[in-house]
Amino acid sequence: MHSGYADTGIEVVARDARVSTATLYDLFPGKTQLFHAVIEDAGADFSRRIAEVTAAEADLMERLRTFATAYARFMSDPFVRNVFRLVAAERRRFSPVARDFYDRGRTDFGGALMAIIRGLEAEGRVDCPNKAHAAGQLMGMIEHPTFLVPLVTGGEVEASRSHEEIAGEAIETFLARYGT
């Protein structure tokens, strides 16, 4: 995460993991397979984290708030930013890994939010002709202060508002646009 794929040797990874290089090579034939496993594991962890949030049996508006707040927390996590940065940096070398990572996020995060939006629409609380666009807009309002700004500034500029405030303001704007 710190040096990138090209500048990280398998010996450094083994030392940081406190295992021998032989042990690491027993688990992963090469650095490429290790990279694939790290990104797959991170993606699976991200998916588990959002699944826990969306599994709650609560009122749909409460689920929307819970999702938005959890998403704000998730996107502001420095580890998450580092994984995204690494995947973006290595997308040409590992385009299938990058594509799978993107597709997993789109399905797990966007799909979860679209399910909430569909439920809100069924209750007559919102009218979203294009749920994918609506979900993307809501997520974008959360991503900008929690992910994009810190990513671009190297973490020097972090959001001054709490995750709850960011989520609440995004939902308020979302409902101003799509609420019935």
C-alpha positions in Angstrom: 0.0 0.0 0.0 2.8 2.4 0.8 5.2 1.8 -2.1 3.0 0.4 -4.9 3.3 -2.8 -6.7 6.5 -2.2 -8.7 8.5 -0.9 -5.8 7.5 -3.6 -3.3 9.6 -6.7 -3.2 8.3 -10.1 -2.0 11.0 -10.0 0.7 9.6 -6.8 2.2 6.1 -8.3 2.2 7.3 -11.5 3.9 9.3 -9.5 6.5 6.2 -7.3 7.3 4.0 -10.3 7.5 6.6 -12.0 9.8 6.9 -15.1 7.7 9.7 -16.4 5.6 9.9 -15.8 1.8 9.6 -19.5 1.4 6.3 -19.6 3.3 5.0 -16.7 1.2 6.1 -18.4 -2.0 4.3 -21.6 -0.8 1.1 -19.6 -0.5 1.6 -17.4 -3.6 3.8 -18.5 -6.6 4.6 -14.8 -7.3 3.9 -11.2 -6.6 1.2 -11.1 -9.2 -0.8 -13.8 -7.4 -0.2 -12.0 -4.1 -1.5 -8.8 -5.5 -4.6 -10.5 -6.8 -5.3 -12.1 -3.4 -4.8 -8.8 -1.5 -7.2 -6.9 -3.7 -9.7 -9.8 -3.7 -9.5 -10.0 0.1 -10.0 -6.2 0.4 -13.0 -6.3 -1.9 -14.6 -9.1 0.0 -14.0 -7.2 3.3 -15.6 -4.1 1.8 -18.6 -6.2 0.6 -19.0 -7.7 4.0 -19.0 -4.3 5.7 -21.8 -2.9 3.5 -23.8 -6.1 3.7 -23.9 -5.8 7.5 -25.4 -2.3 7.1 -28.0 -3.2 4.5 -29.2 -6.4 6.2 -30.8 -4.4 9.0 -34.6 -4.8 9.3 -35.4 -1.1 9.8 -37.7 1.5 8.2 -36.4 2.3 4.7 -35.6 5.9 5.6 -33.6 4.6 8.6 -31.8 2.1 6.3 -31.0 5.0 3.9 -29.5 7.0 6.8 -27.6 4.0 8.1 -26.3 3.2 4.6 -25.2 6.8 3.9 -23.5 7.2 7.3 -21.7 3.8 6.9 -20.7 4.7 3.4 -19.2 8.0 4.6 -17.3 6.2 7.3 -16.1 3.6 4.8 -15.0 6.1 2.1 -13.1 8.1 4.7 -11.1 5.2 5.9 -7.4 5.7 4.9 -7.0 2.0 4.2 -9.9 2.1 1.7 -8.3 5.1 0.0 -5.0 3.2 -0.2 -6.6 0.2 -1.8 -8.4 2.4 -4.4 -5.2 4.2 -5.1 -3.3 1.0 -5.6 -6.0 -0.5 -7.9 -6.1 2.7 -9.9 -2.3 2.8 -10.2 -2.1 -0.8 -11.3 -5.2 -0.9 -13.5 -3.2 -1.3 -16.8 -1.1 -4.1 -15.5 -4.0 -5.9 -13.8 -7.1 -4.7 -15.8 -9.2 -7.8 -14.9 -8.5 -7.2 -11.2 -9.4 -3.5 -11.5 -12.5 -4.4 -13.4 -13.6 -7.0 -10.9 -13.0 -4.5 -8.1 -15.1 -1.9 -9.8 -17.9 -4.4 -10.6 -18.0 -5.6 -7.0 -18.3 -2.1 -5.7 -21.0 -1.3 -8.3 -23.0 -4.4 -7.4 -22.5 -4.5 -3.6 -22.7 -0.7 -2.9 -24.7 0.6 -5.7 -27.0 -2.4 -5.8 -27.7 -2.1 -2.0 -28.5 1.5 -2.3 -30.7 1.0 -5.4 -32.7 -1.7 -3.4 -33.4 0.9 -0.7 -34.4 3.4 -3.4 -36.7 0.9 -5.0 -38.3 0.3 -1.6 -38.8 4.0 -1.0 -40.3 4.3 -4.4 -42.7 1.4 -3.7 -43.8 3.3 -0.5 -44.4 6.5 -2.6 -41.6 8.4 -0.8 -39.4 9.0 -3.8 -39.7 9.1 -7.5 -36.5 8.0 -9.2 -37.0 7.2 -12.9 -33.3 6.2 -13.1 -32.3 4.5 -9.9 -28.7 4.0 -10.9 -28.3 7.7 -11.5 -30.0 8.6 -8.3 -27.8 6.2 -6.3 -24.7 7.5 -8.0 -25.7 11.1 -7.2 -26.2 10.3 -3.5 -23.0 8.3 -3.3 -21.1 11.1 -5.1 -22.3 13.7 -2.6 -20.8 11.5 0.1 -17.7 10.5 -1.7 -16.6 14.0 -2.5 -15.8 15.2 1.0 -14.9 11.8 2.5 -12.9 10.2 -0.3 -12.0 12.5 -3.2 -10.7 15.5 -1.4 -8.5 13.5 1.0 -7.3 11.3 -1.9 -6.3 14.3 -4.0 -4.6 16.1 -1.0 -2.8 13.0 0.3 -4.9 13.1 3.5 -3.9 16.7 4.3 -7.5 17.9 3.9 -10.1 15.9 5.7 -13.8 16.7 6.0 -14.6 19.0 8.9 -18.2 17.7 9.2 -19.0 14.4 10.9 -20.0 11.4 8.9 -23.5 11.8 10.1 -23.6 15.4 9.0 -22.2 14.6 5.5 -24.7 11.7 5.2 -27.6 13.8 6.4 -26.9 16.7 4.0 -26.5 14.3 1.1 -29.9 12.7 1.9 -31.5 16.1 2.3 -30.3 17.1 -1.1 -31.3 13.7 -2.5 -34.8 14.0 -1.1 -35.1 17.6 -2.4 -34.6 16.2 -5.8 -36.4 12.9 -5.7 -38.8 13.1 -2.7 -42.5 13.1 -3.4 
